[in-house]
Amino acid sequence: MLRRLYDWTLSLASGQYALWALAAVAFVESSFFPIPPDVLMIPMIIATPHRAFRIAGVAMVASVLGGMLGYAIGAFAFEQIGQPILASLGKADHMEAFNQHFNDVGFWAVLVAGLTPFPYKVITIMSGWTGMPFWTFMITSALARGGRFFLVAALLWKFGAPIRIFIEKWLGPLLLVFCVLLIGSFYLVRFL
Protein backbone atom coordinates (compact mmCIF):
# COMPACT_ATOMS: atom_id res chain seq x y z
CA MET A 1 0.00 0.00 0.00
CA LEU A 2 2.80 2.41 0.88
CA ARG A 3 4.44 1.77 -2.50
CA ARG A 4 1.19 2.66 -4.32
CA LEU A 5 0.92 5.83 -2.25
CA TYR A 6 4.54 6.66 -3.10
CA ASP A 7 3.96 6.08 -6.83
CA TRP A 8 0.78 8.17 -6.77
CA THR A 9 2.62 11.00 -5.00
CA LEU A 10 5.43 10.83 -7.55
CA SER A 11 2.94 10.99 -10.44
CA LEU A 12 1.75 14.37 -9.15
CA ALA A 13 5.17 15.89 -9.94
CA SER A 14 4.54 15.96 -13.68
CA GLY A 15 0.97 17.22 -13.57
CA GLN A 16 -0.38 20.65 -14.42
CA TYR A 17 -0.91 21.42 -10.75
CA ALA A 18 2.43 20.08 -9.53
CA LEU A 19 3.21 23.14 -7.39
CA TRP A 20 -0.17 22.89 -5.67
CA ALA A 21 0.33 19.16 -5.20
CA LEU A 22 3.74 19.84 -3.65
CA ALA A 23 2.20 22.37 -1.26
CA ALA A 24 -0.52 19.89 -0.28
CA VAL A 25 1.95 17.03 0.27
CA ALA A 26 4.37 19.25 2.23
CA PHE A 27 1.48 20.49 4.37
CA VAL A 28 0.03 17.08 5.25
CA GLU A 29 3.46 15.42 5.62
CA SER A 30 4.17 17.74 8.55
CA SER A 31 1.26 16.34 10.52
CA PHE A 32 0.24 12.87 9.31
CA PHE A 33 1.15 11.90 5.71
CA PRO A 34 3.94 9.28 5.44
CA ILE A 35 5.55 10.42 2.15
CA PRO A 36 8.04 13.35 2.32
CA PRO A 37 7.69 16.27 -0.12
CA ASP A 38 11.15 15.52 -1.51
CA VAL A 39 9.48 12.83 -3.63
CA LEU A 40 7.75 15.62 -5.57
CA MET A 41 10.39 18.30 -5.19
CA ILE A 42 13.28 16.40 -6.75
CA PRO A 43 11.63 15.52 -10.10
CA MET A 44 10.01 18.98 -10.28
CA ILE A 45 13.37 20.72 -9.87
CA ILE A 46 15.11 18.38 -12.32
CA ALA A 47 12.40 19.14 -14.89
CA THR A 48 12.49 22.92 -14.28
CA PRO A 49 15.81 23.93 -12.64
CA HIS A 50 15.10 27.65 -13.16
CA ARG A 51 12.22 27.27 -10.66
CA ALA A 52 14.28 25.38 -8.05
CA PHE A 53 14.15 28.03 -5.33
CA ARG A 54 10.49 28.84 -5.93
CA ILE A 55 9.69 25.13 -5.54
CA ALA A 56 11.75 24.98 -2.33
CA GLY A 57 9.97 28.08 -1.01
CA VAL A 58 6.55 26.55 -1.62
CA ALA A 59 7.63 23.34 0.12
CA MET A 60 9.02 25.28 3.09
CA VAL A 61 5.98 27.51 3.61
CA ALA A 62 3.52 24.63 3.22
CA SER A 63 5.57 22.40 5.52
CA VAL A 64 5.77 25.03 8.26
CA LEU A 65 2.03 25.68 7.97
CA GLY A 66 1.44 21.93 8.14
CA GLY A 67 3.66 21.88 11.21
CA MET A 68 1.20 24.30 12.80
CA LEU A 69 -1.53 21.70 12.22
CA GLY A 70 0.68 19.05 13.83
CA TYR A 71 1.31 21.39 16.76
CA ALA A 72 -2.46 21.96 17.11
CA ILE A 73 -3.10 18.20 17.01
CA GLY A 74 -0.64 17.75 19.84
CA ALA A 75 -1.96 20.68 21.85
CA PHE A 76 -5.71 20.18 21.43
CA ALA A 77 -6.40 16.66 20.16
CA PHE A 78 -3.52 14.49 21.29
CA GLU A 79 -5.61 11.68 22.75
CA GLN A 80 -8.00 11.48 19.78
CA ILE A 81 -5.63 12.13 16.83
CA GLY A 82 -2.02 12.61 17.89
CA GLN A 83 -1.57 9.44 19.92
CA PRO A 84 -2.90 7.12 17.14
CA ILE A 85 -0.63 8.82 14.57
CA LEU A 86 2.42 8.38 16.81
CA ALA A 87 1.38 4.80 17.59
CA SER A 88 1.17 4.02 13.86
CA LEU A 89 4.75 5.29 13.52
CA GLY A 90 5.90 3.03 16.36
CA LYS A 91 6.55 5.91 18.77
CA ALA A 92 3.75 5.30 21.33
CA ASP A 93 5.94 3.49 23.87
CA HIS A 94 8.38 6.36 24.08
CA MET A 95 5.93 9.25 24.56
CA GLU A 96 6.15 9.67 28.34
CA ALA A 97 9.94 9.64 28.49
CA PHE A 98 10.08 11.88 25.46
CA ASN A 99 7.70 14.38 27.06
CA GLN A 100 9.88 14.72 30.17
CA HIS A 101 12.95 15.83 28.27
CA PHE A 102 11.46 17.35 25.14
CA ASN A 103 11.10 20.99 26.12
CA ASP A 104 14.64 21.07 27.52
CA VAL A 105 15.99 20.32 24.06
CA GLY A 106 12.95 21.36 22.01
CA PHE A 107 14.81 23.78 19.73
CA TRP A 108 17.32 21.08 18.82
CA ALA A 109 14.64 18.40 18.41
CA VAL A 110 12.70 20.52 15.93
CA LEU A 111 15.89 21.52 14.11
CA VAL A 112 17.15 17.94 13.76
CA ALA A 113 13.75 16.54 12.74
CA GLY A 114 13.22 19.34 10.24
CA LEU A 115 16.59 18.77 8.56
CA THR A 116 16.95 15.00 8.68
CA PRO A 117 14.87 11.98 7.61
CA PHE A 118 13.42 11.69 11.14
CA PRO A 119 9.61 11.96 10.81
CA TYR A 120 8.96 15.69 11.24
CA LYS A 121 5.30 14.99 12.05
CA VAL A 122 6.35 13.28 15.30
CA ILE A 123 8.10 16.46 16.44
CA THR A 124 5.24 18.77 15.39
CA ILE A 125 2.72 16.74 17.39
CA MET A 126 5.06 16.38 20.36
CA SER A 127 5.79 20.12 20.34
CA GLY A 128 2.10 20.87 20.81
CA TRP A 129 1.59 18.08 23.32
CA THR A 130 4.47 19.15 25.55
CA GLY A 131 3.55 22.83 25.33
CA MET A 132 6.73 23.98 23.61
CA PRO A 133 6.55 27.76 23.14
CA PHE A 134 4.75 28.28 19.84
CA TRP A 135 7.13 30.89 18.42
CA THR A 136 10.18 28.81 19.27
CA PHE A 137 8.55 25.97 17.36
CA MET A 138 7.64 28.17 14.37
CA ILE A 139 11.02 29.88 14.01
CA THR A 140 12.93 26.62 14.38
CA SER A 141 10.59 24.90 11.91
CA ALA A 142 11.15 27.64 9.34
CA LEU A 143 14.92 27.43 9.78
CA ALA A 144 15.02 23.64 9.59
CA ARG A 145 12.56 23.09 6.76
CA GLY A 146 13.95 26.03 4.79
CA GLY A 147 17.47 24.73 5.27
CA ARG A 148 16.56 21.27 4.09
CA PHE A 149 14.45 22.22 1.08
CA PHE A 150 16.71 25.02 -0.12
CA LEU A 151 19.77 22.78 0.21
CA VAL A 152 18.10 20.14 -1.97
CA ALA A 153 17.08 22.85 -4.44
CA ALA A 154 20.57 24.35 -4.55
CA LEU A 155 22.20 20.96 -5.14
CA LEU A 156 19.78 20.10 -7.93
CA TRP A 157 20.02 23.57 -9.48
CA LYS A 158 23.83 23.44 -9.47
CA PHE A 159 24.46 19.78 -10.39
CA GLY A 160 21.20 18.65 -12.03
CA ALA A 161 19.95 15.07 -12.28
CA PRO A 162 23.29 13.35 -11.47
CA ILE A 163 23.10 14.58 -7.85
CA ARG A 164 19.66 12.98 -7.38
CA ILE A 165 21.05 9.60 -6.23
CA PHE A 166 23.35 11.33 -3.75
CA ILE A 167 20.44 13.36 -2.33
CA GLU A 168 18.12 10.38 -2.04
CA LYS A 169 20.75 8.09 -0.51
CA TRP A 170 23.15 10.27 1.50
CA LEU A 171 21.72 13.73 2.20
CA GLY A 172 19.59 12.62 5.18
CA PRO A 173 22.39 10.75 6.97
CA LEU A 174 24.87 13.57 6.24
CA LEU A 175 22.48 16.17 7.66
CA LEU A 176 22.00 13.99 10.73
CA VAL A 177 25.77 13.78 11.25
CA PHE A 178 25.99 17.56 10.75
CA CYS A 179 23.30 18.14 13.40
CA VAL A 180 25.00 15.80 15.87
CA LEU A 181 28.32 17.58 15.34
CA LEU A 182 26.65 20.99 15.66
CA ILE A 183 24.86 20.06 18.88
CA GLY A 184 27.98 18.36 20.22
CA SER A 185 30.09 21.43 19.56
CA PHE A 186 27.60 23.66 21.39
CA TYR A 187 27.69 21.34 24.41
CA LEU A 188 31.48 21.13 24.24
CA VAL A 189 31.84 24.93 24.17
CA ARG A 190 29.32 25.22 26.99
CA PHE A 191 31.31 22.97 29.29
CA LEU A 192 34.81 24.35 28.49
C-alpha positions, 0 to 999 in steps of 0.5 A: 500500500505504501508503494502505491501511495509513493507512486501516486505522489510521484505521479503528481510531480509531472501534472499541471498542478504540480506546485499545488500538489507539492504544497498539499503534500508538504502540508500534510506530511508535517502532521500525518502523511507518510511520504516526504515532499522531496518525492515531488520536489526532486523531479520537479526541480530536475524538470524545471531547474530555473524554478528550483528556489520557488519550488523549495519556497513553496515546500518550506511555507507549506511544511511550516504551515502543516507543522502548525496543524501538527502542533495543534493536534498535539496541543488540542487533540492528542488523545483522539488524533495525535496518539494514534498517529504516533502509535502508527509510527511506532513511537507510542511506547516512548511518549512519556519519556520523550515528554519529560525531556522534550522541552529542555531540548525542544529547539534542537529536536525541531531543528534535527527533525526538520533537517533529517529523515526523522519523521517531522510529524512526530516532532510537530505533534510532540511540540504541541503536546508538551507545550513547547513555546509556539514561536520557538517551534515556528522559528525553528521549523522555518529554519530547519525546513527552509534549510533542508528544502533550499539545500536540496534545491541548490544541489539540484540547481547546481548539479542537475539530475546526477546529484539525485542519487546522492540526495536520495541516498546520502543527504539525510544521513549527512544532515543527521551527522551535521546536526549531531556535530553541531549540537555536540560542539555547542555542548562542548563549548558550553562545558569548556 
